Amino acid sequence: MVKYYVMNEPLHISKLMPKVMQKIEKKVIDNTEAFDLNWERIVGKKFSEHSQILGKSNRKILVGVNDSQYLFELNSRKMEILSRIKKTKPESNINDIKFLIFTKDEKDGKEQ
């Protein structure tokens, strides 16, 4: 069955893209397997308070960050974090990390 939606006014892409990306990222997160890693040990207490592992997809972990400043900092430390993951859990075969701004707690679905 095909659904058709009629819109009275066109939406600017900047208003549409966040909604689309949130749906796509939620599907990716929902389809990942559980991943056991001591995130605080890897990134430290300060960064772990503002971020959490959302899941694992193939050889990539998805990390939700609640603030753009911490997103920038974690992205700039990406290679260092990957190195620590490999030392801590070499069997994981993680070779990439995707950091994204995430405003919902996936465990209970509530806004932070």
MODELLER restraints for C-alpha pairs under 7 A, 6 or more apart:
rsr = mdl.restraints
at = mdl.atoms
rsr.add(forms.Gaussian(group=physical.xy_distance, feature=features.Distance(at['CA:29:A'], at['CA:54:A']), mean=6.39, stdev=0.5))
rsr.add(forms.Gaussian(group=physical.xy_distance, feature=features.Distance(at['CA:29:A'], at['CA:55:A']), mean=5.93, stdev=0.5))
rsr.add(forms.Gaussian(group=physical.xy_distance, feature=features.Distance(at['CA:32:A'], at['CA:55:A']), mean=5.43, stdev=0.5))
rsr.add(forms.Gaussian(group=physical.xy_distance, feature=features.Distance(at['CA:32:A'], at['CA:56:A']), mean=5.21, stdev=0.5))
rsr.add(forms.Gaussian(group=physical.xy_distance, feature=features.Distance(at['CA:32:A'], at['CA:57:A']), mean=5.27, stdev=0.5))
rsr.add(forms.Gaussian(group=physical.xy_distance, feature=features.Distance(at['CA:33:A'], at['CA:55:A']), mean=6.33, stdev=0.5))
rsr.add(forms.Gaussian(group=physical.xy_distance, feature=features.Distance(at['CA:33:A'], at['CA:56:A']), mean=5.89, stdev=0.5))
rsr.add(forms.Gaussian(group=physical.xy_distance, feature=features.Distance(at['CA:34:A'], at['CA:55:A']), mean=6.03, stdev=0.5))
rsr.add(forms.Gaussian(group=physical.xy_distance, feature=features.Distance(at['CA:34:A'], at['CA:56:A']), mean=6.90, stdev=0.5))
rsr.add(forms.Gaussian(group=physical.xy_distance, feature=features.Distance(at['CA:35:A'], at['CA:55:A']), mean=5.91, stdev=0.5))
rsr.add(forms.Gaussian(group=physical.xy_distance, feature=features.Distance(at['CA:35:A'], at['CA:56:A']), mean=6.07, stdev=0.5))
rsr.add(forms.Gaussian(group=physical.xy_distance, feature=features.Distance(at['CA:39:A'], at['CA:48:A']), mean=6.40, stdev=0.5))
rsr.add(forms.Gaussian(group=physical.xy_distance, feature=features.Distance(at['CA:40:A'], at['CA:48:A']), mean=5.08, stdev=0.5))
rsr.add(forms.Gaussian(group=physical.xy_distance, feature=features.Distance(at['CA:42:A'], at['CA:81:A']), mean=6.59, stdev=0.5))
rsr.add(forms.Gaussian(group=physical.xy_distance, feature=features.Distance(at['CA:42:A'], at['CA:84:A']), mean=6.05, stdev=0.5))
rsr.add(forms.Gaussian(group=physical.xy_distance, feature=features.Distance(at['CA:42:A'], at['CA:85:A']), mean=6.65, stdev=0.5))
rsr.add(forms.Gaussian(group=physical.xy_distance, feature=features.Distance(at['CA:43:A'], at['CA:81:A']), mean=6.73, stdev=0.5))
rsr.add(forms.Gaussian(group=physical.xy_distance, feature=features.Distance(at['CA:50:A'], at['CA:65:A']), mean=5.82, stdev=0.5))
rsr.add(forms.Gaussian(group=physical.xy_distance, feature=features.Distance(at['CA:50:A'], at['CA:66:A']), mean=5.61, stdev=0.5))
rsr.add(forms.Gaussian(group=physical.xy_distance, feature=features.Distance(at['CA:50:A'], at['CA:67:A']), mean=6.99, stdev=0.5))
rsr.add(forms.Gaussian(group=physical.xy_distance, feature=features.Distance(at['CA:51:A'], at['CA:63:A']), mean=6.64, stdev=0.5))
rsr.add(forms.Gaussian(group=physical.xy_distance, feature=features.Distance(at['CA:51:A'], at['CA:64:A']), mean=5.47, stdev=0.5))
rsr.add(forms.Gaussian(group=physical.xy_distance, feature=features.Distance(at['CA:51:A'], at['CA:65:A']), mean=4.28, stdev=0.5))
rsr.add(forms.Gaussian(group=physical.xy_distance, feature=features.Distance(at['CA:51:A'], at['CA:66:A']), mean=6.26, stdev=0.5))
rsr.add(forms.Gaussian(group=physical.xy_distance, feature=features.Distance(at['CA:52:A'], at['CA:63:A']), mean=5.56, stdev=0.5))
rsr.add(forms.Gaussian(group=physical.xy_distance, feature=features.Distance(at['CA:52:A'], at['CA:64:A']), mean=5.43, stdev=0.5))
rsr.add(forms.Gaussian(group=physical.xy_distance, feature=features.Distance(at['CA:52:A'], at['CA:65:A']), mean=6.71, stdev=0.5))
rsr.add(forms.Gaussian(group=physical.xy_distance, feature=features.Distance(at['CA:53:A'], at['CA:62:A']), mean=5.99, stdev=0.5))
rsr.add(forms.Gaussian(group=physical.xy_distance, feature=features.Distance(at['CA:53:A'], at['CA:63:A']), mean=4.42, stdev=0.5))
rsr.add(forms.Gaussian(group=physical.xy_distance, feature=features.Distance(at['CA:53:A'], at['CA:64:A']), mean=6.30, stdev=0.5))
rsr.add(forms.Gaussian(group=physical.xy_distance, feature=features.Distance(at['CA:54:A'], at['CA:62:A']), mean=5.42, stdev=0.5))
rsr.add(forms.Gaussian(group=physical.xy_distance, feature=features.Distance(at['CA:54:A'], at['CA:63:A']), mean=5.38, stdev=0.5))
rsr.add(forms.Gaussian(group=physical.xy_distance, feature=features.Distance(at['CA:54:A'], at['CA:64:A']), mean=6.20, stdev=0.5))
rsr.add(forms.Gaussian(group=physical.xy_distance, feature=features.Distance(at['CA:55:A'], at['CA:61:A']), mean=5.84, stdev=0.5))
rsr.add(forms.Gaussian(group=physical.xy_distance, feature=features.Distance(at['CA:55:A'], at['CA:62:A']), mean=5.43, stdev=0.5))
rsr.add(forms.Gaussian(group=physical.xy_distance, feature=features.Distance(at['CA:56:A'], at['CA:62:A']), mean=6.05, stdev=0.5))
rsr.add(forms.Gaussian(group=physical.xy_distance, feature=features.Distance(at['CA:59:A'], at['CA:93:A']), mean=6.07, stdev=0.5))
rsr.add(forms.Gaussian(group=physical.xy_distance, feature=features.Distance(at['CA:59:A'], at['CA:94:A']), mean=4.57, stdev=0.5))
rsr.add(forms.Gaussian(group=physical.xy_distance, feature=features.Distance(at['CA:59:A'], at['CA:95:A']), mean=5.72, stdev=0.5))
rsr.add(forms.Gaussian(group=physical.xy_distance, feature=features.Distance(at['CA:59:A'], at['CA:96:A']), mean=6.63, stdev=0.5))
rsr.add(forms.Gaussian(group=physical.xy_distance, feature=features.Distance(at['CA:60:A'], at['CA:94:A']), mean=5.63, stdev=0.5))
rsr.add(forms.Gaussian(group=physical.xy_distance, feature=features.Distance(at['CA:60:A'], at['CA:95:A']), mean=6.13, stdev=0.5))
rsr.add(forms.Gaussian(group=physical.xy_distance, feature=features.Distance(at['CA:60:A'], at['CA:96:A']), mean=4.68, stdev=0.5))
rsr.add(forms.Gaussian(group=physical.xy_distance, feature=features.Distance(at['CA:60:A'], at['CA:97:A']), mean=5.36, stdev=0.5))
rsr.add(forms.Gaussian(group=physical.xy_distance, feature=features.Distance(at['CA:61:A'], at['CA:96:A']), mean=6.63, stdev=0.5))
rsr.add(forms.Gaussian(group=physical.xy_distance, feature=features.Distance(at['CA:61:A'], at['CA:97:A']), mean=4.98, stdev=0.5))
rsr.add(forms.Gaussian(group=physical.xy_distance, feature=features.Distance(at['CA:61:A'], at['CA:98:A']), mean=6.34, stdev=0.5))
rsr.add(forms.Gaussian(group=physical.xy_distance, feature=features.Distance(at['CA:62:A'], at['CA:97:A']), mean=6.01, stdev=0.5))
rsr.add(forms.Gaussian(group=physical.xy_distance, feature=features.Distance(at['CA:62:A'], at['CA:98:A']), mean=4.98, stdev=0.5))
rsr.add(forms.Gaussian(group=physical.xy_distance, feature=features.Distance(at['CA:62:A'], at['CA:99:A']), mean=6.16, stdev=0.5))
rsr.add(forms.Gaussian(group=physical.xy_distance, feature=features.Distance(at['CA:63:A'], at['CA:98:A']), mean=6.12, stdev=0.5))
rsr.add(forms.Gaussian(group=physical.xy_distance, feature=features.Distance(at['CA:63:A'], at['CA:99:A']), mean=4.87, stdev=0.5))
rsr.add(forms.Gaussian(group=physical.xy_distance, feature=features.Distance(at['CA:63:A'], at['CA:100:A']), mean=6.35, stdev=0.5))
rsr.add(forms.Gaussian(group=physical.xy_distance, feature=features.Distance(at['CA:64:A'], at['CA:99:A']), mean=5.98, stdev=0.5))
rsr.add(forms.Gaussian(group=physical.xy_distance, feature=features.Distance(at['CA:64:A'], at['CA:100:A']), mean=5.17, stdev=0.5))
rsr.add(forms.Gaussian(group=physical.xy_distance, feature=features.Distance(at['CA:64:A'], at['CA:101:A']), mean=5.67, stdev=0.5))
rsr.add(forms.Gaussian(group=physical.xy_distance, feature=features.Distance(at['CA:64:A'], at['CA:102:A']), mean=4.88, stdev=0.5))
rsr.add(forms.Gaussian(group=physical.xy_distance, feature=features.Distance(at['CA:65:A'], at['CA:71:A']), mean=5.88, stdev=0.5))
rsr.add(forms.Gaussian(group=physical.xy_distance, feature=features.Distance(at['CA:65:A'], at['CA:99:A']), mean=6.73, stdev=0.5))
rsr.add(forms.Gaussian(group=physical.xy_distance, feature=features.Distance(at['CA:65:A'], at['CA:100:A']), mean=5.90, stdev=0.5))
rsr.add(forms.Gaussian(group=physical.xy_distance, feature=features.Distance(at['CA:65:A'], at['CA:101:A']), mean=4.90, stdev=0.5))
rsr.add(forms.Gaussian(group=physical.xy_distance, feature=features.Distance(at['CA:65:A'], at['CA:102:A']), mean=5.53, stdev=0.5))
rsr.add(forms.Gaussian(group=physical.xy_distance, feature=features.Distance(at['CA:66:A'], at['CA:101:A']), mean=5.69, stdev=0.5))
rsr.add(forms.Gaussian(group=physical.xy_distance, feature=features.Distance(at['CA:66:A'], at['CA:102:A']), mean=5.56, stdev=0.5))
rsr.add(forms.Gaussian(group=physical.xy_distance, feature=features.Distance(at['CA:66:A'], at['CA:103:A']), mean=6.01, stdev=0.5))
rsr.add(forms.Gaussian(group=physical.xy_distance, feature=features.Distance(at['CA:67:A'], at['CA:101:A']), mean=6.71, stdev=0.5))
rsr.add(forms.Gaussian(group=physical.xy_distance, feature=features.Distance(at['CA:68:A'], at['CA:101:A']), mean=6.86, stdev=0.5))
rsr.add(forms.Gaussian(group=physical.xy_distance, feature=features.Distance(at['CA:71:A'], at['CA:99:A']), mean=6.55, stdev=0.5))
rsr.add(forms.Gaussian(group=physical.xy_distance, feature=features.Distance(at['CA:75:A'], at['CA:99:A']), mean=6.90, stdev=0.5))
rsr.add(forms.Gaussian(group=physical.xy_distance, feature=features.Distance(at['CA:82:A'], at['CA:95:A']), mean=6.89, stdev=0.5))
rsr.add(forms.Gaussian(group=physical.xy_distance, feature=features.Distance(at['CA:103:A'], at['CA:111:A']), mean=6.19, stdev=0.5))
rsr.add(forms.Gaussian(group=physical.xy_distance, feature=features.Distance(at['CA:103:A'], at['CA:112:A']), mean=5.98, stdev=0.5))
rsr.add(forms.Gaussian(group=physical.xy_distance, feature=features.Distance(at['CA:104:A'], at['CA:110:A']), mean=5.78, stdev=0.5))
rsr.add(forms.Gaussian(group=physical.xy_distance, feature=features.Distance(at['CA:104:A'], at['CA:111:A']), mean=4.73, stdev=0.5))
rsr.add(forms.Gaussian(group=physical.xy_distance, feature=features.Distance(at['CA:104:A'], at['CA:112:A']), mean=5.81, stdev=0.5))
rsr.add(forms.Gaussian(group=physical.xy_distance, feature=features.Distance(at['CA:105:A'], at['CA:111:A']), mean=6.44, stdev=0.5))
rsr.add(forms.Gaussian(group=physical.xy_distance, feature=features.Distance(at['CA:105:A'], at['CA:112:A']), mean=6.54, stdev=0.5))
